[in-house]
Every structure is written in structure tokens, then in C-alpha cells.
Amino acid sequence: MTNYGISSYGTYLPAHRVSLADIGAALNMTVGGGVRIAAAFDEDSTTMGVAAAAIALTPGAEPASLYFATTTPAYADKANATAIHAALALPAETFAADLAGSARSGVAALFAGATAGGLAVLSDMRVGRPGSADERTGGDGAAAFLFGTDPIAEIIGKSALTTEFLDRWRDPRAATGEQWEERFGIERYQPLVRRAAAAALAEAGLDEADHVVLVSPNLTFAKRAVKSVVGKLSTRNSPIGHAGAADIGLGLAAVLDQAAAGETILVISAADGCDAIVLRTTPRILQARQPIPVATQLEQGVAVSYTAYLNWRGLLDREPPRRPEPDRVAAPPSARAARWKFALMGSACGACELVHLPPARVCKRCGAIDAMTEVSMAQREGTVTTFTIDRLAYSPAPPVMEAVVDFDGGGRYALEVADGAAARLEVGARVRPTFRRLHSAAGVHNYFWKAQLR
């Protein structure tokens, strides 16, 4: 049986930060300092998963499978992994499926990816009632791990314990979740963590690990327990607070960002039981870390008001614009243009090399017919050649900005600009594509690409 380890990884943290002081002032309560990482109005677990997976998926890699873990799927009764599959331009033979419902789905995706040599994508948005612990101590983000035979970290031990008790839950019809009194969860999780950690370390032939990560939906327990399971070099919880199914991935990625070759990592996830994984890094980790560490992503970001955040999450019922609602995206044209719509695939003329966006059969320059070759634009950067800022068009985060982008290597297209960067938008600005929602109508999400300022 082939042994697969982590061959590459990537994380994505949204650009926006909500000040906890802003939350406290708005609700007249004490919530502490710091910020909450918040996905934008045009982001969801699928779009964040695409961003993380694009980093983890090294050039030329074709995973045998794709497993998408989330507790906040954009769709029910439809696979969300297929949109990630399409955005990554993976072949039809690559199996893709969702693992959804609880934070433990993230562990399941890692186990499945390690077994099959696949790509595990863990992504989540934590939505809590105003003033709740989920709102204050949660975070939005994604992590992805590609498993292969030339790893940067190999799995040398693991343990899984399952038990049923009511600690955290959410009615499928509700946007926000519930949690039982935290002391009850602490009492149930403590013995499970000790057993799972001891079993995984024993299988790895270790008394202790160099690094320990312990995550749990029960944040009080996670903070207390991590002090009792000490790593020789570092011990930590999730870097952004509770992140649902992405919790374990973001914690592991933060350690991989700085672990040296030959060091061991014990990762513990206490959710609906307890799972423990022990990994040992290889010399390859020194050359194959993700380009922007989790710590650096944490330091970056732009402030967004608490009222804007509530509006984005649908928790502030504002008057809608007095104009017709956008039309629902139709299935047939979306299917016909899937390579363009999801993967941002253009076409290059084989005769004169002109790049067409969107793809075309007939070359606009030389007139050649059916002489085109597919060209992926999703990872290409570009330069803003002109732009407009529309302060009248409706948007949950006005103004609406459109930029004409000249892509490196050829191709020009007008894209909406993401993440409210009006102050920095200028001719000559460098941008890169980012997978987002253009709008949603009648329960259907219109996914496409926007331009994100570098």
C-alpha cells in the first residue's frame, strides 16, 4: 500500500478585519481587543477553498481525488467540491466530493486525502449571533493539503476516538449555531484528548512531539488543554480562533510554515470525539513551504465596520435597492461556458498567438478558424490599463469598481475589482484574478473571477 504524505499546502485568510472594540461599542458590551477575520460579501467557503487549493496545487500536479470539508456549504443537495474542481481545471477523472456537517469533516478530508493521494480542502465561515462567542472568537479561512509520495511531512502515527454528546450544534435551517455550557464539553473532551494523544505518539514511537496543535469548537477547553499537552518547541491553538472544519488545517499550516526538517508535529482535534495525527517533516520542507505564511497573512488586512459585516452576513435587514433583482444564472449556458466561467480559460490563436478572452473559435486578428489552444489565466497577473468607479450601482460594499486588465503574456478583459480597494486603484496597478461570487439570485450563486490588487 502506498504511503502518502503532505507534499504541499496553502492557506487563505480573507482581507477584511472587524475590530472587536467596534463590536463592543455597537453592542455596549466588553469583548476585549484584537480583530476578527471576516470573509467579504462576495466570498464563501467555496471561493476561499479555491484560493487555498490554488496555492497547494503545484504546477502539473493532478490529484487522484478532491475532498472538500466545510460546515457552511454554499449549496445543500449539490456538491460544492465540483465548483472547486472546475475552478482548478482538474480533469473529469478526478473524483470530487463534499465532507460536510461538523468540524470533524476537516479531519475526515485529511484522512481521505492521505489514503488516496488526493487534495484535501478545508474551508469555513463562522457566523454567530451579534455579540456571541462565535462572532467574537471565530474566524473565516481555508487551508488545503496535497498528498503525494515526495512529502514535506509524513504521517507516522494517528488515533481516532468517537463518542456522542451534545456540545455544539446547528439547526440546518438556521444561520447561526448553538453550544451547551462549556464545562460539560470540557469534562467530556479531557479524557479523550489524553487517550488519543498517547495512542498516536505511541504508534509514532515518541514520548512527546516538537510541536503541538490542539483545536476544538469548545474554545475554553482548547485553551486550557493545550497547556497540558506541551510540545518541546511550540504549542498552539487555531491561529484565527474557531474556524470550523478549517481549524485543524490552519493550525497545522502555521506550524509547517516554521518547522525545521526532522521535527515532529502532534495535531489534535477535539470535535465529536478526538483525533490525533503525528507528522515528521522531511528536508524538502525547507524548499516547499507556502509562499506567504499564516503569520504574515494574519498581519495583513483592511478594516471593515461592524455594521458592514452584519450586512454581509445577512444579520442586518437593510432596505434593498429600489431596482429589479438580478436574474438567476441559467444552468445550460453556465455548463457550456464552464471552462471560462469557473477556470478562467481563454484561447490563444495557433496562427498569430493572439489571446482571446473569453475564448473564441475565430481569431479577431488573423481570422483563423478553430486554430485555438486553451490558455489558463487564473494564475496570471495583469496590469490595470483603465478603470471606472461607479458610486450609483448597488453593492453590499460600495462603490463598484471595474478595471480593464492587460494580462501578462497577452489577453485583455474587464473585471470587477474585489475587496474595496478604490483608494489604491490606479492605471498601472498590478492585479491578479480571484474567484468570487458576482451575485446570488433565487438560491443560485453566480461564480466568476474578479481582480484583486497586489
N, C-alpha and C positions, 0 to 999 in steps of 0.2 A: 504494500500500500504506500502510495506517495505521501511524503510528509511536506505539507505546505506551511511556510511561514510568511510573515508580513514582508513583502518586497518593496512596497512604497505606501505612502499615506498622504492625506491632505485634509486641512480643516478650513472651515469658512465661518467667520463671525460677521454678522451684518454691521453696517457702518454706523447705525444710529444708537445713541446713548440717552436714556431717560434718567435725569437726576433724581435720586431718592429724596433729596431735600425738596425738590419740586412736588413730588408726590405727597410728602408730609405737609407742605404748606397748603396744597389744594384740599387735603382731607382733614386738616387740623389735627394731625397726629404725629408722634415721634417715630421715625422709621430708620434713623441712622444716616450715615453718609455713603458716598460712593454712587455708582451708576448701575443701571440695568441695561443689558444689551438687548436691543429690540429690532426685530425684522421690520423692514419697511412695508408700506401698504401694498406694494406690488410683489412682495416675497411671500413664500410659503415653504412648507417642508420639502416640496419637490424642487423648487428653484434653488434653495440652499443646498440640497443634496447634489444637484448638478454642479454647483460651484466647487464643492469639496471633492466630488468624484473626478472632475476635470484635472485637479491638481494631482490626485493619486494615480490617475491612469497615465502611465508613462507612454511616450510615443511608440507606436507599434504594438502595444500590449492589447491582447484580446482575451479577456477573462472568460472562463467557461460558463460563468453564471453571474447574476447580479441580484443581490438580496437587499431590499430597502426596508429599513426599520424606522418606524415613527409611531407616536401616539396621537399625532394630529395630521392624518392624511387629508389631502386636498379633496379626494373623492372617496366615497364608500361605494361598494358594489362595482368597482372598477379598479384595476391595478394602477397604482401610481408609479411603480417601478418602470412601466413601459415608457412613460414620458422621459424619465432619466435615460433609459436605454436609447431612445430616439435622439435626445439631445447630445449624447456621446457618440452617435453614429455607429453603434455596435451592430454587428451582423445579426440577421434574423435568427441564426442558430444559437445565439447566446440566450440562455434561459433567464427570465427576469420575473421576480415575484415580490410581493409585499410581506412583511412580517410586522403586524401592527397590533396595537391594543394596550401595551404596557411598556414600562421602561425596560423590562427584561427582553423585549424584542431586539434591543441592541446587542445583547449577549448572544441571542439566537442567530443574528446575522453574522456575527464574528465566527461562531462555531461552524455555521454553514459554509462561509467563505473559506475557512481553514480546511474543511473537509473536501471541498470541491475545487479548490484553486480558483476561487471566484473573487468578486468585488463586493465588499460589504459597505453599504452606505447608510449612515445613521444620522437622522436629521429630525429636529423637533422645534416647535414653537410652544412656549409655556404661556397659557392665558389664564389669568387669575382674576377674581373679583377685585374691584378697586380697594386698595388697602390690604389685601390678603397677603399671606406669606408667599404664595405662588407668584404674585405680581412683584413683590419686593425682592425676593431671593431667587427667582427663576431667571432663566436666560434663554435666548434663541440662538441656535447654531447647528453646525453639521460637521461630521467627520467621516472620512472614507478610507478604507484599507484594501489594498490589492494584495492577494495572497499568491505566492509563487514558490519556485524551487531554488531561487537565489535570494534568500531573505536578508533583511536588515535586522530582523528579530525573529527567533524561532521559539515555538511553544514547547516548553519542556515539562509542563505539569498543568493539570486543571482539575477542578472539582465542581460539582453541581448538586445543590440541595434544594428540594422543592417542598413547600408547605403552604397550606391555605389559612389565611387570616385576613381580616379587613383592616388595611392600613390606609390605602389610598384608592380612590375610585372616581369614575365619572359616568354619569348617565350618557349614553350615546347621543341623546338629543340635546345635551347641554354643551355650552362652550367652555365652561369652567368646571374644575374638579372639586372633590371633597377629600378631607383627611380626618381620620379618627384622632383622638387625643394622643399626642406624640409619645407619651410614656409607655403606652400599650405597645406601640411598634418597637420601641427601644428594647423592651423586655423580650419580645419575640426574636428580634434580629441578633441580639448579642451572642447567644449560643451558636446560632447558625454561622456567623462570621468566624468564630473561633474554630469550628469544625471544618468549614470549607477552606480556610487559610491553611490550617495544619495539614489537611489532606493534599492540597495542591503542592505545598512545599515539600511534603514527604515524597510525592511522586517525582518531584524535580531533584530530590536528593539534597535539599537545603534545610538549614535551620532558620535562616532568615534571608530576606532579599535586600538588594541595594536600594531599591526604590519601591515605595508602596503607594498605590492609589486606591482610595475607598470612596465609592459613590453610592448614594441611596436617595430615593424620593423623600425619606424621612431625614431632613437636613440636620435636625438636632442630634439624631443618632449618628449620622455620618461624621459630624464634627467631633463628637465625643469618642467614637470608636477609632478614628484614625490616630488618636493619641496613644491608643493601647496596642496598635499594630505598627510598630515603628520600623522604618527602613533605615539601613545604615547611612545612606546618603541623603535621601529626601522622602518625605511623607506628605501627601496632599489629598484634597478633595477635588471635586469638579472645579475647573478654573473660572466658570461663569455662573456658579450656582446651579440649582437643579435644572437640567436640560433634557429631561425625559429619556427617550431612547438614545439620544446623543451623548448622555452623561459619560458613559464608560469610554466612548471613543475620544472625547475631548480630553479627558483625564489622561488616557494612555498617550495621546499625541503630544501633550505637554511634556511628558517625560521623555519620549523619543526625541523631542527637539533638543534635549541637552544631555542625554545619557551617553556615556563613553562605551567603546567597544568592550564586550565581555561582561557587561554589567547585567544584573538580573532585576526584573520588574514583576512585582506581585500586584495584580489588578483585581479588586474585589468589588462586586456589585451586589448590594443587598436590596432586592426588589422581588416580591413574591417568592421568597426563598433567598438563596445566596449562591453566587457563582464566583469562582476564583480561577484566575489564569496566571501562570508563571511564564515569563518570557526571558530569553537571554539574547542580548544584542550581539551582532556579528561585526567584524571590521568594516563591512560595507556601509554601515550606518553613518560613518564619517563623511561619505560622499553622497548619500541618498536621502538626506533629511528634506522635509518640505521647505520651499524657498522662504516663506515668511512664518516664523514661529508663532505659536499661540500667544506667547507673552507679548510679542510685538503687535499682533492683531488686537490684543486687549487694550494696549496703549493708544491705538488709533481710534478714530471715530468722530462723529459730529453730534452735537446736542440736538435733541428734539423735545418739544414741550410735552408735558404730560397730557394735555388736552388733545394734542395731535395724535399721540399714541393711543389714547382711548378711542378716538375716531377711527383709527386704522383697524383696531380690533373689534369694531362694531359694538363697543360698550358705551358709546356716547351717541345718542339718537339725534343726529343733526338733520335739519331740513335738507332734502335732496335738491339738486339743481332743477330749475323750472324749465326743463327741456326733455325731449324724448330719451328714454333709456337706450343704451347701446344694444344692438342686435345680438342675439345669441350666435355664437360661432357654429356654422353648419358642419356636420361630420364629413360629407363627401369631398368638398374642396380641401378641408384640412388633411384628409387622408391622401389626396392626390399631391399635395404640396408638402408632405411630411418632412422630406429631406431638407427643404428650405426653411420651413416654419420651425422645426424643432432643432435641427442640426446646423442651420445657417450654411447650407451647402450652395455655393454658386457654381458657375460653369465657365471654363476657360476655352477659348477657341483654339483648336489644334492648328489652324492655319496662320492666324495673326496674333494669338496669345491674349486677346482682349478678354478681361474678366467681366462676366455679366452677373449682376445682382438685381433681381432674382435670376435664377438660371434661365437660359433661353435655348431654343433649338436653332435659331437663325442668328448668325453673328451680325451685330449692328455696324461693325466696321467694314468687314470684307464680304459679307453676305454668304459665307459658307453655311451649309445646311447639315445638321446632325454630325458636326465635327467637334463636338464639345467633350471636355473632360471635367469631371466633378472636382471642385476646389472647396476645401473646408475653410470657412472664415471665422469659426468660433474661437480659435486661439490666436488669431491675428490682431495685432494692434493697428491703430489708424490715427489720422490727423484730422481735426476739425477744419474744414475749408470754409464753411459759413454756418450760421445758426440763427434761430429766432426764439424769442422768449414770449410766450402767449400768456398774458395775465387775465384773459377773459374765459378761456376754456376751463371747464370744470376738472378738478383733480383733487384727491384727498390730500395732496401735498403740493399746492400751487407754488409757483407758476409751472405751466407745462413748457418744456424746452425741447426743441427739435434741432438736431445738428446733422449737416451733410458731412459724412466721413469718407475720406480717401484712405482705403486700406493699404497697408504695406504690401507690395507685390502686385497691386492692381485691384480695381473694384471700387465703386462708389455707391453709397446708399445713405438715405436719410433715416436716422434712428432717433427715437425719443431718448433723452438723457436721464439717467437714473440718479437717485439719492440727492435730489435738491441742491445741485451744485451751481446755481445761477451766478453766484459771486465769482466763481472761478472759471466759468465758461468763456472761452475766447477763441478767435481764429488762431490756429496753430497748436491748440491744446491737444495733448495725446490722450486717446481713449482706447478702451478695449470692450469687446462685447460681453454682456452679462445676461443670463437667461432670467426672464421675469414674466409676470402677468401683465398684459396690457389692460385687460378689464375682465370682469366676470358678469355674466348675464344668464338668468334662468338656470342657475346652478352649473353652468359650463364656463370653464376658465380658458381665456384666450392667451395661451402662452406664446411668447416670441422673444426677441432679443432687443436689449436696449444698449446704449453706450454709457460706459462708466468712466469718469475721469481718472487718470492715473495719478 
